[in-house]
Amino acid sequence: MRNMLKTRAGRDRLFAALYGTFLVLAVAFILLEAFVIPSAVIAAEEETVSPGLPEGEMNENIFTEEPAWTDHSYTDSRICIQIRQMRIEDTDIWIADVYLRDPACLRTALAGGSFGRNLEDYPSVMAEENDAILAINGDYYGFRATGYVMRGGQLYRESRGDLSYYDDLVIYENGHLENVDERTRSARELADRGAREIFSFGPGLVEEGEVCVTPEDEVDRAQEMNPRTAIGEAADSTDQILHYYMVVSDGRTDRSPGFTLLELAELMKDLGCRTAYNLDGGGSSTMWFRGEVLNNPTTFGKEFGERSISDILYIGL
């Protein structure tokens, strides 16, 4: 009987120890779930901006001999496109990572195929008419009577702009981008230096890898927060493989207020651009990919749909 009582007492002590251990582990798990695990999940869900391919992987292997595509990518022997949709600063944004073996694949198109202030069409129509793969809106040159305009090597307008800044984007025959000041270089001079495209909206956002706008900078006749369109050339772009970022954001809605010019410039810098330029925004901001408008173009945030504009910048064969 005495041995039985000792055995029962030993079992009771063992059970109490095991139960106590269980309670400690349970409390620890609850605390982890409440304070540690959710933080890890949130951190994993936060979207961060990073370059498209890891350093050292931009080589011939990113291209494919035969065309291949998904809902947000396209590759062939000369073109590689990867598109990401993200939310940054509470705004929906689309980032197209573009690699080209051939600079001629970066092209422009005019509404109706002709230059003229009264010629306009939807970006999707211009993209489809020119067999584009990816397209964004251009500088809406027809909205202004001044500012350099060159498309496809043809100089259409060489009068200096009358906005509060004079930044132009030049795309040279070799595919490299440069921000230029109309007050220091004439359109003819740029043409002689090998310019193929000149856009005159602006301003320039990034130069030599550094942001070149201030919190006070803003486009004429614009609100502070807007839908935006920008193009940039990445720092790892070479003569053999050109690397661009085409960026379009929503804006002017409760879901997506948009970006300031400074926020857009900081984004382009974070992506790794050495040169970046602000194209027409607001209701013009449009990204089109393989038959579909990806973003939500709107002028006032009430009616949604494409705006008729003068021109597009696109990737095509």
N, C-alpha and C positions, 0 to 999 in steps of 0.2 A: 504493500500500500504506500509506504514511504517513497519507494522508488518510482511508483506511478505518479505521485504528486510532484516529485522532482522532474520527471519527464514532462509532465504537463506545464510546469513552470518554465522549463527551458523552451518548450514550444511557444508559450505565450510571449516570452522575451524575444524569441526569434521573429514571431509574427509582428510584434510591436516595432522591432527594428526595421523589418521589411516595409511595413506600412508607413513608418516615418520617412524612410528613403523615398517611397513612392510619392508622398506628399511634397517633399522637397523638390523632386524632379518635376512634378506637376506644376508647382508654383513657378519654378524656373522657366518652364515652357510657356506658361501664360505671360510671364513678363517679357520673354523673348518675342512672343507673337505680338504683344501690344506695342513694344518699343523698338525692337530691332528688325524683325522680319518685314513689317510693312515698309520701313525706311529703305530696305534693300530692294523691295519690289518697286517702290516709287522711283528709286534711283535708276533702276533698269528700264523703266518705262519712259523716263525723260529723254527727249530726242536731242542729240547734240550734233552740231555741224562738224563734219570732217571731210577731207578730200575723198574723191571717189574711189581711187585705188590706193592700197598701201604703198609706201615709198619703195621704189625699186621694182615694182610690178608693171610699170607702164612700158610694155614692150610689144613685139609683134604677136604675142600669144593672145592679146585681147581681141584680135580680129578673127573672123571666120571666112573660109573660102566661099561658102554658100551663105546667102542671106538667112538670118535667124532672128526671130523676134518673140517677145512676150507682150503683155499689156503695158509694160513700162520699160522695155529695152529693145534695142535693135543692134545687130552687128552684121557686117559683111567684110569684104576684103579691104575696104578703105575707111569704113565708118564704125564707130562703137558709141552707142548712146545708152546711158543709164539714167532713169528718172526717179527721183525720190519725192514723195509728198510728205511734208512735215508740218508741225505746228511750232512756230517760234514767236515769242512775244504775243501769245494768244492770237496768232494770225496764221491762216493756212497759206502755205507756200510750196511751190514746185521748183525743184532744182534739177536741171538737166546737165549731166556730166557728159561732155562730148569730146571724143578723141578722133582725130582725122589724120590719115596718111597723106591726103591730097587737099591742099588749101582750096581748090576749086569747088569742093563739096560745101563750103560755107558761102551761101549765095543770098541775093536779095531779089525781090520782085515788086513791081509797081502795079497798082490797081489798073486793070484794063490793059496792062502791058505798056502804058505810056505815061510820060511825065505831064502833070497838069494839076493846078490847085483845085479844080472842081472834079477830079477823078478820085473816086473812093469805092471801096468794096470791103466785104467782110474778110478778116484774116483767113478763115477756113476756106473761102472761095479761092483766094489767091494761092493758098497752099495746095489745094487740090488741082488747080489749073497748072501748077508748076511741078507736079509730082513730088512734092515735098515729103520728107519723112517726119521731120520736126520743124515747127515754125513758131516764132514769136513776133509780136508787133514791132514795127520800126520806130521812126522818129515823127511820124505824121507830118512830114514836111509841108503838105498842102494846107495845114492849119496856119502857116506863117508865110509871109512874102519875102523873107530874108533868111540868110543862113546858108552855108555851103551845102550843096546836094550833088553827090556823085553816086551813080549806081552802075555796076558792071563795067567800070572804067569810063563811063560816059559822064562828063561834067555838065550838069543841067543848070546849076545856079552857083554863082561865085560872089554874090553880094554878102557882106558880113551881117551877122545876126543883130537883132535889136533887143534881145533879152538882157537880163541883168548880168549875164556871164557869156563868155564866148568859147566855151569848151566844145570841141568837135571830137568825134571818134573817127579815126582813120583805120581802115582795114587794108593792108598792103597786099600786093600780088602773092607774097610768100605766106600770107595768112596771119601774120603778126599784127597785134593791135597797138595803137598809140593814141593817147589823148593829146590834142593840140589846141593852141590858142589862136583863134582867127586873127587876132590883132598882131600876131608875130609871123604868121605864114599865110600866103595867099593860096587860094584853091589851085591856081596854076602851078605854083611851086610844089604843092603836095602831089599833083598829078605827075609832074616831072620826076618826083622821087619814087614813083611806083604805087601810088594810091589806087585802089580798085573801088572802094566804097568810102563815102564820107557822110556821117550823120551829124546833124546840128541841133540836137535837143539838149542833152546834158543835165547837170554838169558831170565832169569826170568824178568818179568815186574813189578810185585807188590809183596811185602812181608809184611805181617802184616798190610795190608791196606795202605802202602806207596810205592810210585814209587821208584824202585831200579835201574833205568838206568839213564844215563846222556845224554845231547845233543850230546856228542861225540861218544856214543855207536852205533855200526852198525854191521850187520851180515857180515861175510867175503864174498867177491866177490859180494857185493850188492851195488846198488845205494842208495842214501839217501832216496828218496821217492819211495815207493814200494807198490804193493798189499800186504796185510798182513793177517795172520791167527793167532788167539789167543784163548786160553781157560782160564777161570778163575772160581774160587769158590767164591761165594758171602759171605759176612760177616754174613748173617742170615742163612747160611747153617747149618743144624743140623744132628744128627745121624738118626732122624726120617724122615726128608725131606731134601734131598740134593738139593742145588741150584747152578747151573752153568750158565756161559755166554759163548757161542761160537760166535766168531766174525770173519767175513771175509770182507775185503774191496777190491774194485777194485783199479787199479793203472796203471801208465805208459801210460796214455792216456790224450788227451787234456781235456776231460770231467772230469777225475778223476786222478789227479797226484799220489794219494796214501798218505801214512803216514810215518813219521819217527818213529823209535822205541820209542822215548820219547812221541810223540803224541799218539801212540797206548797205551803206559803205562798209560798216563794221562786219556785216555778214559776208560780203564779198572778200574782205581781207581774211576772215576766219576760214573761208573755203580754200585760201591759198592763192588768191589772184595777185599777180604783179601789176596788172592793169585792169580797171573796171570802169564801166560807163553807164550812166542812167539814160535809158530810152524813155519814150513817152509812156506815161502811166495813167492813172485814173481809169476812166471807162475804156481806154484803149488796151489796157494790159490783158494780153491773151497768150496762152500757150496751147498749141495744137499738136497732137501726135497721132499719126497714122489714122486720120479720119475722125478724131474726137477732140473737142475742146476740153482740156483737163481742168482748168480753173473756172471761176464763176464771175465772168466780166459783168461789171455794173457801173453805171455812171453816178447814180444817187443812192444806191443801196436798196431801192424799192423794186425796180424792174431789172431783171437779169437777162443778159444776152450780149452777143457781140456788137461792137460798134463798127460802123463803116469807117475805114481809115485809108491812108494813102499808100502804105507799103508794109512789107514784112521782111524779116531776116530769117533764112531757113537753111536747113541741112537737106541736101538732095544729091542724087547720083549724077 
